[in-house]
Amino acid sequence: MGLAKAPGPSPLDIKAALHAICSTGIGRCWYCDRKLPREDKAVRGGWQVRRVEGDRVASIILVCPHCLREQAKLGEQEFLPFCNAAY
C-alpha cells in the first residue's frame, strides 16, 4: 500500500480571503504597508490576495492596487528594489 500523493494548492478565492482578512480589521500591503480598507472598498479598489509557497507552510499576502500597477509596469525584478527604496 503506497502513500497518497499530497494534493496541490487549492485555488485561492480572493473575495473570500479579503472578506476574512477585512473582518479582522487589520491588514496591510506586503510591499508598501498601506492599510487595508473596509471589505467593499478593498474589493472595488482591486486589492489582491496572493499565496506564497514556503518550504513548510504556505502564506498569503495582501497587495494594494498601487503596488499591483507598479509591479505590472516595472516587472518583478525591477519592482522589488523600487518598492523597498520608495517605502
N, C-alpha and C positions, 0 to 999 in steps of 0.2 A: 504494500500500500504506500503510494508516494505522497509527498507533501503537496498540498494545494498551492497553486501559484497565487501570490497576493495580487488582488485587482489593482489596476492603475488608479490614478486620482479621478475622483468623480468630477463631473463638470461643476463649475462654480456658478451659483445663481447670484448674480451681482445685486439684484434688487433685494433678495432675501438677506444677503450678507450686509448690505447697507442698512436695512431695517434693524437687524440685530445689533449692529455696532452703534447706530444712531440712538437706539433705545437706551444705551448706557450713558449717553450724554458726554462721552469722551471719544476722542479720536482725532488724529492729525495726519496730514500728508507725510508720507515716508520721506520725501525729498526736501520739502520746504517748510514743514512744520505748521502749515496753515491749519486752523481749527476746522474740524468737520462741522458743517451746518446741520440744521434740522433735516430730517429724512426727506421731506418733499423738495427742499432746496438742493440737497445732495444729489437726488435722482435727476431732477431737472437740470442741474448745473453740470452734470457729466462726471461726477466723481466716479472713480473706478476702484474695484477691489481686485487685487491680484494675488495669486497663490505663488509662494516662493518655496520651492522644494529644497529641503535641507537634508543632511546626512541621516538624521534620526527623526526629525519632526518637520512637517510642512507648516509654514506660517502664512498668514495673509497680511498684505499691506494695503493701505489706502493711498491713492494718488489723486491729487486735485486736478481740475481741468487745466490750470495754467501749466503745471508740470507735464501733463499729457501732451499739450500743444508744443511745448519747448522740446520735449523728447522726440516727438514726431518730426519736428523741423530740423533738429540738430543730429539726430541719430543717437543711439545708446552710448557709443564710445565718446562722442563729443559732449553729450548732455551731462554725464556724471561729474566731470571736472567743473563744468559751468555751474551745475547745481550746488556743489559743495562750496564753490567760491562765492556764489551770489547770495547765499543764505546763511 
